[in-house]
Amino acid sequence: MEGLIPLAIQLLSGAAGGNIIGKILPKLNLGTLGNSLSGILGGGLGGYLLSTLGVDAGPSGALDIGSIIGSVASGGAGGGVVMFVVGLIKKALAK
């Protein structure tokens, strides 16, 4: 059960990151739903990449402030990056 908490944090942070990038870059904005979905995907990928690099939720899945901040940062950054890339692809296909 404790292993799901970092994943949930990463997914929610990814959605937030996608929407923040959508607001900052209106030409790449996919709408709230598109930004959120691409952000959730990016949040999950960002968390997965960090876990493969050995940055996890701590020993035995224990949560501490460092792992929570890491989950928020990886999810938000991953969500923002994926939303940005999807927005660029959508813009290129629209031409």
Beta strands, then each sheet from edge to edge (+ up, - down):
end
